[in-house]
Amino acid sequence: MAEKNFFEVWSKESPETMKGFMDFTGGLMKNSGLDEKTFQLIYMAIQASRGGLGSVAAHAGFAKKAGATRDEVKGAILLTLMTNGINGVSDALALALDSYDNTPV
């Protein structure tokens, strides 16, 4: 049996908390003062630096849909070298670029 993704399980098991979380994050995005592309690139870099690889993959696709170039996605991941060393890059660079390359616009 295929493994369910976290959001599928969460939406089934606790739809109220998922909705609350999504409303909260939507509010953060809307009131961040950042355009969608910049928000996605920053969030992806933060997740890369903390090892959130599922988020890196998802937000690389969201960044592409928001108009980010492949070089911008790559740059956001490489920027984590300054704060996190090689860890975020080694785990996330190939994943982010693969997700970007395979996300339809």
Backbone bond lengths (Angstrom), bond angles and torsions (degrees), N, CA, C in turn:
res aa  C-N    CA-C-N  psi(-1)  N-CA   C-N-CA  omega(-1)  CA-C   N-CA-C  phi
1 M - - - 1.450 - - 1.530 109.07 -
2 A 1.319 115.80 137.19 1.465 120.79 -179.57 1.524 110.13 -68.26
3 E 1.321 114.67 141.26 1.462 120.05 179.06 1.525 109.63 -71.16
4 K 1.328 115.99 132.61 1.454 120.69 178.31 1.521 109.01 -77.26
5 N 1.322 115.10 145.05 1.452 117.19 176.35 1.526 109.78 -80.67
6 F 1.310 114.63 157.54 1.459 122.56 -176.01 1.525 112.54 -51.37
7 F 1.322 117.24 -43.78 1.461 120.22 -176.61 1.528 112.21 -68.64
8 E 1.323 117.56 -32.61 1.467 120.36 175.64 1.530 110.86 -64.41
9 V 1.316 115.97 -45.81 1.466 120.54 179.56 1.527 110.02 -64.85
10 W 1.325 116.50 -46.46 1.459 121.28 -178.38 1.521 111.18 -60.59
11 S 1.333 117.19 -46.02 1.466 119.54 -177.86 1.520 112.02 -65.44
12 K 1.318 117.25 -30.26 1.464 120.60 178.37 1.530 111.05 -78.31
13 E 1.326 116.39 -43.91 1.457 120.72 -171.95 1.526 114.23 -83.29
14 S 1.329 116.87 -28.58 1.462 119.27 -177.62 1.524 110.82 -152.18
15 P 1.328 116.46 66.91 1.466 119.47 -175.35 1.526 113.80 -59.54
16 E 1.321 117.79 -30.49 1.464 120.04 -179.17 1.524 111.08 -66.95
17 T 1.335 116.79 -43.38 1.464 118.43 -179.55 1.529 111.14 -70.56
18 M 1.324 116.51 -34.52 1.464 119.06 177.56 1.525 109.91 -65.00
19 K 1.320 117.07 -43.84 1.458 120.22 178.41 1.520 110.43 -61.11
20 G 1.329 117.01 -44.18 1.460 120.91 178.33 1.520 111.99 -59.83
21 F 1.314 116.14 -42.74 1.461 120.58 178.61 1.522 110.94 -64.99
22 M 1.326 116.64 -44.48 1.467 120.77 -179.54 1.531 110.95 -65.11
23 D 1.312 117.12 -38.95 1.468 120.20 175.75 1.524 110.40 -62.40
24 F 1.336 116.23 -43.89 1.455 121.67 178.66 1.528 111.48 -60.46
25 T 1.334 116.66 -50.46 1.462 119.55 -178.41 1.521 111.44 -66.41
26 G 1.325 116.59 -34.99 1.465 119.37 175.70 1.520 111.44 -62.62
27 G 1.325 116.33 -39.56 1.457 120.73 176.74 1.517 112.12 -64.44
28 L 1.338 116.24 -39.28 1.462 119.87 176.84 1.529 110.73 -62.36
29 M 1.317 115.68 -45.15 1.462 119.69 179.74 1.526 110.64 -61.91
30 K 1.310 115.63 -46.51 1.468 120.71 -176.25 1.519 112.01 -64.67
31 N 1.325 117.48 -34.28 1.459 121.74 -174.91 1.527 113.69 -106.04
32 S 1.322 117.31 17.16 1.463 120.64 -176.88 1.525 113.06 -79.96
33 G 1.321 117.08 -17.63 1.458 119.74 -174.79 1.518 112.51 79.60
34 L 1.335 116.08 5.54 1.462 121.29 -179.35 1.521 109.84 -110.16
35 D 1.328 115.35 147.84 1.465 117.53 171.42 1.529 108.34 -73.17
36 E 1.314 116.49 163.45 1.470 122.51 -175.13 1.523 112.08 -56.18
37 K 1.325 117.79 -45.21 1.464 121.18 -177.82 1.527 110.72 -61.10
38 T 1.317 117.30 -48.89 1.460 121.19 -179.06 1.522 110.88 -62.56
39 F 1.323 116.56 -43.22 1.461 120.88 177.92 1.528 110.43 -56.54
40 Q 1.323 116.83 -48.27 1.465 120.74 -178.09 1.519 111.59 -63.88
41 L 1.319 117.96 -41.25 1.464 121.09 179.42 1.522 111.46 -64.44
42 I 1.323 116.88 -43.52 1.465 120.09 179.11 1.526 110.40 -65.13
43 Y 1.314 116.59 -45.99 1.456 120.22 -179.00 1.529 111.20 -61.56
44 M 1.333 115.99 -41.19 1.456 120.59 179.15 1.526 110.55 -62.38
45 A 1.325 117.57 -41.96 1.464 121.05 179.19 1.528 110.96 -65.33
46 I 1.321 116.68 -41.01 1.472 119.78 177.52 1.525 109.77 -60.75
47 Q 1.307 116.38 -45.56 1.469 119.83 -179.37 1.526 111.27 -65.14
48 A 1.332 117.42 -37.23 1.471 120.00 177.61 1.523 110.16 -62.58
49 S 1.317 116.80 -40.88 1.460 119.78 -177.26 1.518 112.30 -70.70
50 R 1.326 117.52 -22.31 1.460 119.63 179.62 1.529 112.59 -103.66
51 G 1.338 117.07 1.87 1.463 120.47 176.29 1.509 114.62 85.93
52 G 1.318 117.91 16.97 1.465 121.77 179.08 1.522 111.11 -83.48
53 L 1.320 116.01 74.08 1.461 120.50 -170.88 1.526 113.84 -67.08
54 G 1.318 117.81 -34.88 1.467 119.47 176.06 1.521 111.01 -61.91
55 S 1.326 115.98 -40.55 1.459 120.47 177.60 1.519 111.42 -68.08
56 V 1.330 117.05 -37.73 1.465 120.31 177.16 1.524 109.73 -57.46
57 A 1.318 116.40 -49.25 1.467 120.30 -178.68 1.527 111.27 -61.83
58 A 1.315 116.39 -47.17 1.464 119.71 -178.18 1.525 111.47 -63.72
59 H 1.325 116.64 -44.95 1.458 119.53 -173.98 1.522 112.53 -78.54
60 A 1.328 118.29 -19.52 1.471 119.89 170.38 1.523 109.03 -64.80
61 G 1.324 116.12 -41.08 1.468 119.99 176.08 1.519 112.14 -66.79
62 F 1.339 116.57 -41.50 1.469 119.99 177.87 1.522 110.36 -63.77
63 A 1.338 116.72 -38.79 1.468 120.42 179.07 1.527 110.28 -63.67
64 K 1.324 116.46 -42.02 1.466 120.03 178.53 1.524 110.02 -60.88
65 K 1.329 116.39 -46.42 1.468 120.09 179.81 1.523 111.52 -63.88
66 A 1.332 117.52 -24.80 1.461 121.91 178.88 1.530 111.70 -87.36
67 G 1.333 116.80 1.99 1.460 120.25 175.32 1.512 115.86 105.20
68 A 1.328 118.47 5.07 1.465 120.43 179.67 1.521 110.18 -71.39
69 T 1.319 114.51 145.47 1.459 119.60 174.95 1.525 109.18 -86.87
70 R 1.306 115.22 166.01 1.467 120.45 176.67 1.524 110.12 -60.85
71 D 1.343 116.77 -39.76 1.459 120.19 178.66 1.528 111.91 -64.36
72 E 1.323 118.00 -34.60 1.471 120.30 177.07 1.528 111.17 -67.59
73 V 1.319 117.01 -39.91 1.467 120.55 176.24 1.525 109.75 -63.13
74 K 1.319 115.69 -46.80 1.466 120.42 178.54 1.529 110.15 -60.44
75 G 1.313 117.61 -44.02 1.453 121.77 -179.88 1.516 112.91 -62.89
76 A 1.323 116.91 -38.70 1.467 120.50 178.86 1.524 110.76 -63.14
77 I 1.314 116.79 -40.15 1.461 120.38 178.47 1.531 110.16 -70.49
78 L 1.322 117.60 -44.54 1.460 120.65 -179.02 1.530 111.79 -64.25
79 L 1.314 117.35 -29.25 1.456 121.54 178.27 1.527 111.80 -59.71
80 T 1.320 117.14 -26.42 1.461 119.69 -179.40 1.528 112.21 -67.25
81 L 1.335 117.15 -14.74 1.466 119.99 174.80 1.524 111.29 -57.36
82 M 1.326 116.49 -33.52 1.461 121.22 -176.83 1.526 112.62 -69.60
83 T 1.317 117.53 -27.99 1.455 120.39 -175.52 1.520 113.42 -112.10
84 N 1.316 116.81 -24.13 1.460 119.41 -171.12 1.522 113.32 -127.43
85 G 1.299 117.41 -0.39 1.459 119.59 -177.39 1.523 111.52 71.50
86 I 1.284 115.74 -155.20 1.463 122.28 -172.73 1.525 113.47 -73.50
87 N 1.334 118.43 -19.90 1.467 120.82 -172.89 1.518 114.03 -55.95
88 G 1.312 118.47 -53.76 1.457 120.39 -178.29 1.516 112.66 -62.16
89 V 1.335 116.16 -37.87 1.461 120.32 -179.07 1.519 110.76 -71.23
90 S 1.312 117.21 -45.41 1.466 119.43 -175.86 1.523 111.65 -63.63
91 D 1.304 116.52 -35.81 1.462 119.86 -179.30 1.522 113.27 -83.72
92 A 1.335 117.48 -31.44 1.458 119.79 -165.84 1.522 116.04 -109.65
93 L 1.316 119.59 -22.60 1.462 119.80 -172.05 1.526 112.27 -61.36
94 A 1.316 117.72 -54.47 1.465 120.05 -178.87 1.528 110.88 -62.28
95 L 1.318 116.71 -39.81 1.465 121.26 179.17 1.523 111.75 -62.23
96 A 1.331 116.74 -46.01 1.472 120.70 -179.27 1.523 110.90 -64.00
97 L 1.329 116.86 -43.80 1.473 119.49 -178.43 1.520 111.21 -69.25
98 D 1.325 117.11 -37.91 1.467 120.19 177.01 1.534 110.07 -63.20
99 S 1.314 116.68 -44.41 1.455 120.17 178.46 1.524 110.72 -63.01
100 Y 1.325 116.79 -43.17 1.466 121.02 177.51 1.530 109.79 -58.78
101 D 1.325 116.22 -50.24 1.472 120.83 -176.88 1.522 112.34 -61.89
102 N 1.323 117.63 -29.20 1.460 120.93 -175.98 1.525 114.54 -101.41
103 T 1.333 117.14 8.36 1.462 121.04 176.93 1.523 108.98 -93.99
104 P 1.323 117.47 119.33 1.468 119.05 175.91 1.533 109.31 -71.71
105 V 1.303 115.75 150.46 1.465 118.93 179.65 1.502 110.78 -95.16
